[in-house]
């Protein structure tokens, strides 16, 4: 992390300005009320002796530069999006991994393959006190280990697709005519020879070849392609797991019923959540988006901290959404920690 962040067109902040901006963010995060000059003067007295009048002058400069705002008639100041961004990029010291590290790894190690992603979202929501999101990767990017097909009745076939990292998806298809066992075996063998070890999306590329060489069961091949290409929408389990609503609503910001309603609406709009987490997740570490950076009118008072986790050869997204008044250092450490633990757990299973 760099020691100084200078937004385009802004002058360099002095040491006093950076220290006071840091104090305003820290105190506002802690108490959820605008911060006055006397409080800052007392807060900094051990390391920097400044009178309340001197602090007020510096705060006026920071406000003029757009780092803090003066809400209503309050004598206190609070950070703007620009102030939070400056704090995250230059003034904040990133926490070491929280003390819950062993607890998180232990809890996920006890989770089953079917529940580990959901459990990760619950753990992150509980520890962060924010809305925790774990999104599954796109299944068409995951490598195929093997495909099996079994006749269930005269009009039904069970398709089992074993993906890497021990992920298994099944789907039952119906047909007016199910080929005999030998024909099903031939189709299965042919598909495995061409699809095994490749991403699921390769199915569309080999489909013409399968149809050309397996004239005995074109209807079965067609059913296989049509259903397996739509596995993400028909697979067991959700595309995204969201947890932590009770913890988020306990924050002071949600004493306002309107703000509470916005969280409920967000919970009900899976497309918005997926869009947010996909755009924020980073392969290179934890990313932070603040307020208007989320590019969503109803989320101007929120921030998103996100990264990715690994599942086989592909990645999913993980993060938290909470008020802009969040402990960014702790949230970044928690998100990274749960991501690491989840990747480690999925690798071992």
MONORCOR-V249693 format. One record per residue. N is the residue number from 1. D_CENTER is the distance of its C-alpha to the mean C-alpha in whole Angstrom. Layout:
n=N d_center=D_CENTER
n=N d_center=D_CENTER
This chain:
n=1 d_center=21
n=2 d_center=24
n=3 d_center=27
n=4 d_center=27
n=5 d_center=25
n=6 d_center=28
n=7 d_center=26
n=8 d_center=29
n=9 d_center=32
n=10 d_center=32
n=11 d_center=34
n=12 d_center=33
n=13 d_center=33
n=14 d_center=35
n=15 d_center=35
n=16 d_center=36
n=17 d_center=33
n=18 d_center=30
n=19 d_center=31
n=20 d_center=32
n=21 d_center=28
n=22 d_center=27
n=23 d_center=29
n=24 d_center=28
n=25 d_center=24
n=26 d_center=24
n=27 d_center=27
n=28 d_center=25
n=29 d_center=22
n=30 d_center=24
n=31 d_center=27
n=32 d_center=25
n=33 d_center=28
n=34 d_center=30
n=35 d_center=31
n=36 d_center=35
n=37 d_center=37
n=38 d_center=39
n=39 d_center=36
n=40 d_center=35
n=41 d_center=38
n=42 d_center=38
n=43 d_center=35
n=44 d_center=36
n=45 d_center=39
n=46 d_center=39
n=47 d_center=38
n=48 d_center=39
n=49 d_center=42
n=50 d_center=41
n=51 d_center=43
n=52 d_center=41
n=53 d_center=43
n=54 d_center=42
n=55 d_center=38
n=56 d_center=39
n=57 d_center=40
n=58 d_center=37
n=59 d_center=35
n=60 d_center=37
n=61 d_center=36
n=62 d_center=32
n=63 d_center=32
n=64 d_center=34
n=65 d_center=32
n=66 d_center=29
n=67 d_center=27
n=68 d_center=28
n=69 d_center=29
n=70 d_center=32
n=71 d_center=31
n=72 d_center=34
n=73 d_center=37
n=74 d_center=36
n=75 d_center=37
n=76 d_center=34
n=77 d_center=31
n=78 d_center=27
n=79 d_center=25
n=80 d_center=24
n=81 d_center=21
n=82 d_center=23
n=83 d_center=24
n=84 d_center=20
n=85 d_center=19
n=86 d_center=22
n=87 d_center=22
n=88 d_center=18
n=89 d_center=20
n=90 d_center=23
n=91 d_center=24
n=92 d_center=22
n=93 d_center=22
n=94 d_center=19
n=95 d_center=19
n=96 d_center=20
n=97 d_center=18
n=98 d_center=19
n=99 d_center=22
n=100 d_center=19
n=101 d_center=19
n=102 d_center=21
n=103 d_center=20
n=104 d_center=17
n=105 d_center=18
n=106 d_center=21
n=107 d_center=19
n=108 d_center=17
n=109 d_center=20
n=110 d_center=22
n=111 d_center=20
n=112 d_center=21
n=113 d_center=19
n=114 d_center=19
n=115 d_center=17
n=116 d_center=15
n=117 d_center=12
n=118 d_center=13
n=119 d_center=14
n=120 d_center=11
n=121 d_center=9
n=122 d_center=13
n=123 d_center=13
n=124 d_center=11
n=125 d_center=12
n=126 d_center=15
n=127 d_center=15
n=128 d_center=13
n=129 d_center=15
n=130 d_center=12
n=131 d_center=10
n=132 d_center=7
n=133 d_center=5
n=134 d_center=5
n=135 d_center=6
n=136 d_center=10
n=137 d_center=11
n=138 d_center=14
n=139 d_center=17
n=140 d_center=19
n=141 d_center=18
n=142 d_center=19
n=143 d_center=22
n=144 d_center=25
n=145 d_center=27
n=146 d_center=30
n=147 d_center=30
n=148 d_center=33
n=149 d_center=35
n=150 d_center=37
n=151 d_center=40
n=152 d_center=39
n=153 d_center=42
n=154 d_center=44
n=155 d_center=41
n=156 d_center=38
n=157 d_center=36
n=158 d_center=33
n=159 d_center=31
n=160 d_center=29
n=161 d_center=26
n=162 d_center=26
n=163 d_center=23
n=164 d_center=22
n=165 d_center=20
n=166 d_center=22
n=167 d_center=20
n=168 d_center=23
n=169 d_center=23
n=170 d_center=26
n=171 d_center=28
n=172 d_center=31
n=173 d_center=33
n=174 d_center=37
n=175 d_center=39
n=176 d_center=43
n=177 d_center=44
n=178 d_center=42
n=179 d_center=44
n=180 d_center=46
n=181 d_center=44
n=182 d_center=46
n=183 d_center=44
n=184 d_center=41
n=185 d_center=41
n=186 d_center=42
n=187 d_center=39
n=188 d_center=37
n=189 d_center=38
n=190 d_center=38
n=191 d_center=34
n=192 d_center=33
n=193 d_center=36
n=194 d_center=34
n=195 d_center=30
n=196 d_center=30
n=197 d_center=28
n=198 d_center=26
n=199 d_center=23
n=200 d_center=23
n=201 d_center=24
n=202 d_center=27
n=203 d_center=28
n=204 d_center=29
n=205 d_center=31
n=206 d_center=33
n=207 d_center=34
n=208 d_center=37
n=209 d_center=38
n=210 d_center=38
n=211 d_center=40
n=212 d_center=43
n=213 d_center=43
n=214 d_center=43
n=215 d_center=45
n=216 d_center=46
n=217 d_center=43
n=218 d_center=41
n=219 d_center=40
n=220 d_center=38
n=221 d_center=36
n=222 d_center=36
n=223 d_center=34
n=224 d_center=32
n=225 d_center=31
n=226 d_center=30
n=227 d_center=28
n=228 d_center=26
n=229 d_center=25
n=230 d_center=23
n=231 d_center=22
n=232 d_center=18
n=233 d_center=20
n=234 d_center=22
n=235 d_center=21
n=236 d_center=20
n=237 d_center=17
n=238 d_center=14
n=239 d_center=12
n=240 d_center=9
n=241 d_center=10
n=242 d_center=10
n=243 d_center=12
n=244 d_center=13
n=245 d_center=15
n=246 d_center=18
n=247 d_center=17
n=248 d_center=16
n=249 d_center=19
n=250 d_center=21
n=251 d_center=20
n=252 d_center=23
n=253 d_center=22
n=254 d_center=22
n=255 d_center=26
n=256 d_center=26
n=257 d_center=26
n=258 d_center=25
n=259 d_center=21
n=260 d_center=21
n=261 d_center=22
n=262 d_center=19
n=263 d_center=16
n=264 d_center=18
n=265 d_center=18
n=266 d_center=14
n=267 d_center=14
n=268 d_center=16
n=269 d_center=15
n=270 d_center=13
n=271 d_center=13
n=272 d_center=12
n=273 d_center=9
n=274 d_center=8
n=275 d_center=10
n=276 d_center=8
n=277 d_center=5
n=278 d_center=7
n=279 d_center=9
n=280 d_center=7
n=281 d_center=6
n=282 d_center=9
n=283 d_center=12
n=284 d_center=14
n=285 d_center=12
n=286 d_center=10
n=287 d_center=10
n=288 d_center=11
n=289 d_center=12
n=290 d_center=14
n=291 d_center=16
n=292 d_center=18
n=293 d_center=16
n=294 d_center=13
n=295 d_center=16
n=296 d_center=16
n=297 d_center=19
n=298 d_center=18
n=299 d_center=15
n=300 d_center=18
n=301 d_center=18
n=302 d_center=14
n=303 d_center=12
n=304 d_center=8
n=305 d_center=7
n=306 d_center=5
n=307 d_center=6
n=308 d_center=7
n=309 d_center=9
n=310 d_center=12
n=311 d_center=14
n=312 d_center=18
n=313 d_center=18
n=314 d_center=15
n=315 d_center=11
n=316 d_center=8
n=317 d_center=4
n=318 d_center=3
n=319 d_center=3
n=320 d_center=6
n=321 d_center=9
n=322 d_center=12
n=323 d_center=16
n=324 d_center=16
n=325 d_center=19
n=326 d_center=16
n=327 d_center=17
n=328 d_center=15
n=329 d_center=16
n=330 d_center=16
n=331 d_center=12
n=332 d_center=11
n=333 d_center=14
n=334 d_center=12
n=335 d_center=8
n=336 d_center=10
n=337 d_center=13
n=338 d_center=11
n=339 d_center=9
n=340 d_center=13
n=341 d_center=14
n=342 d_center=12
n=343 d_center=14
n=344 d_center=17
n=345 d_center=17
n=346 d_center=17
n=347 d_center=19
n=348 d_center=22
n=349 d_center=22
